[in-house]
Amino acid sequence: MTVSAEDLQMLADTAREWVSDNAPARAGLGRDPALGASQWRGVAEMGWAGAAVPEETGGAGFGFVGLGALLGEIGREIADIPLLASGIAASLVARFGSDVARYETLPGLLSGETQAALAIGEGAHHGGALSTTATRTTGGWVLNGRKSWVQGAASAAVLLVAAQGDTPMLFLVDAQAVRHEAIDSVDGRAFAHVILDNVAVTDDALLAGGGDTVARAVDLARIGLAAEMVGACERAIEITVDYLKTREQFGRKIGSFQALQHRAAQMLVDLELARSSVQAALAAADEDRPDLEELAILAKYMAGEAIHLASSEMVQLHGGIGMTSEHVAGNYIKWARVSEALLGGNAFLGERYATIKGY
Amino acid sequence: MSDFRQLARDWIAANLPASIRIAMPEEEIPWGGRKPTYPNPDTKAWLDAMIAQGWTAPTWPSAYGGAGLDAAQAMILQEELQRAGARPALFSFGLWMLGPVLLEYGTDEQKARFLPSIVRAETRWCQGYSEPGAGSDLASLRTRAEDKGDHWLVNGQKIWTSYADKADWIFALVRTDMDAPKHLGISFLLIDLQTPGVSVRPIELISGSSPFCETFFDDVKVPKENMVGPLNGGWTIAKKLLQYERQNVSAVGFGGDRSVRIEDLAKRAVGEVDGRIADGALRARIARHNLYERAVDVTTRRTQIAADSGDVGVLTSVVKYASAKAHQARGELAVELLGLDGLGWSGDNFDAGDLNETRKWLRSKGNSIEGGTSEINLNVISKRVLGLPD
């Protein structure tokens, strides 16, 4: 799947305009749940949820590279729009879903009418074996367990749930069948734990491909999240650099001090390394490359390094104003830390990388 | 598959000798020039075959010995060469740095005279930029070229001229107006190193011998037609060429030798348990380093793609800065892991590979100085990309 650089740029430009108009980053504590529904309607109308799904199966055919561009724009404004989950769910159902899932659920996912959530992580670091179980019954499965930090769980109509049967398995589950435990997170995004208590699903709910499909869902989620993080990092640097250009101390613009210039430049170096890593991973997802997991880890790891630095420097370089809730810097640093921890923090990712590479 | 990809793949399969599909030992690097050395005859055969195709300079016009490929084809060729594990047919500052500048700023006569011999590996070039008093502040250079009517008379000294002792020609920045503001009095001059009055002295580094030299010009007569671009207009050319240099230094200069893996040194140092480095903290550090190095690799690749489509851009400063940092971090890790085995200088008490790691570590300290210091690259990024004020 290839999309031209011009088309990609147009998609990103349109998205930037829409996100900054409709879901701009806001300062202050708390969040406005009413905003979410109207924002999602806009995203659905533009067909973004089908960005990564090929045209022949009803999507927009922009590939993961295209979905990544959209997520980057959402990340720039640290908007709480669960396109990541719906976009990835649509691509997985289109490719691995049963006939029933593809005929009944996919159209809604593509149109955005059906919002999806990814219930793939467990525990504070989202690593290790799955404790959620899938037990065989006649004609189906029973799921038990608890998935943590599911973004958009409350507004989603369907969830992709990773559970351990004979192998790791991925199921499409009706949101009505699970319980939510809302999380009041530091960054104000709408996360919830999802509790599966003897949830019965039919064979049609199972996505083909076994453990590889679970692994792919995790890889894609890490890459998509990394794309958002690169967007947020880029914006954090822009806001900070703008401040360095206007703020005066000692009778000069503080951005003229070399000590601060070099710190700003180092943020940009890390951003560009992360951007290249995310681009490589998105391309690998489109090409279905065998080293997808390595590149997904690389993308999430480098995005984590870049945004960790940029969000910390954003507060420091703004001085006192950066510590107040009337400035947006605080929301970037909170959003950054949550994203860094989701789907495995950098210590976890480094460990996993070493294991894959055989040392 | 595209016709061109198939053509390239078939041709490479038919022409690439088996013995040069592997990592390149330093003594086998094909530099070309008037006095070339090819200890492995296959190196010469591969070079000749690539020259005949115009593929040593695939995007250059065929009139000058290139293949006239567009950016997309050049990318495909590059991918196919990589896929086949082919060594670069030719290492050349002429190809990497001077050629692109001549194509943009040279006269038709200069292009016809100099480009084909670069493509065909007949002339080896070196770069005469830095001077003892003009490093990061390059524009304060003092080597002067006086207009003597029918020739330029050059006097002065260059330093850090890589391989000047092995090169045939030098492309040099010279001062042609002593009174103009410093950036405005500089010209770009091509000088045959066999001209009377040129002398070269190698420089020894903290890591031992090195490719660097001092180059002296003592009443050297240079023909008038050897100036590239307008009189006193050399600074624009110099800056463009520095971008090519940074791109090249980071892509080829550091980290080219990946024959020893840092994780294997770590296993040797602390042992392994079930195939894992026994010390968990060390393992984590190695993984973090390797991830950073890989990010630099994908960024280098991204920069090359941008360059192939004609946009050298500021990514070169990012890659230059980050690859120096990565390579230095690797050197420090290697020496730390080897312990006292990594701190020998020569002799049978030490393993040859370990001695090599020691030299590489010391040599890597230059990575953040050569081709634009890390500080200068951060200046470029903060001023030119981020637009921070003076």
Interface residues (C-beta under 8 A of the other chain):
Chain A: I237 V241 L244 K245 K253 G255 S256 Q258 L260 Q261 H262 A264 A265 Q266 L268 V269 E272 L273 A274 S276 S277 Q279 A280 I297 L298 Y301 M302 E305 N346 A347 L349 G350 E351 Y353 A354 T355 K357 G358 Y359
Chain B: E263 D264 A266 K267 E272 G275 R276 I277 R283 A284 I286 A287 R288 N290 L291 Y292 R294 A295 V296 V298 T299 R301 R302 L315 V318 Y321 A322 E375 N377 L378 N379 I381 S382 K383 V385 L386 G387 L388 P389 D390
